[in-house]
Amino acid sequence: MTPKEIARLTNYLRQTFSNNRITILPPSREGQPIEMRIGEEFIGVVHRDVDEGEVSYSIQIMVLEEDLPAEA
């Protein structure tokens, strides 16, 4: 993803979810995933797809079992 795409997607997500703490971080090295964070918390990865000339973005959100509250 280009820096312009990252900025556009970040702005879209911030407006959609009313959360200015959302950030999309470019990979530190080529081939690594593009990270989505809310504040300092890693939320998931962003994938860019091109199909028949149409571009789309998907976000895979990860929740670790250890981060869930204890069972009641």
C-alpha positions, 0 to 999 in steps of 0.5 A: 500500500502506498502512503496515500492509500494508508492515509485514506484508509486511516481517515475512513476508519477513523470517521466510520468508527468515530475513533481518532486513535486508529492507525494503519502502520506500513510494514517496516520491511517489504513482505511484512503485514500492514498493521492496524492499531488503536492507540498502542494496542495491536488489533490486526492486519490489513490486506489489499486486494485487486480483482479485475481492476477493483481495489478492496481492503480487508482487516483481519482482527485478532483476539487472543484468548488470554486477553478475554475476561475470565469465565464467570 
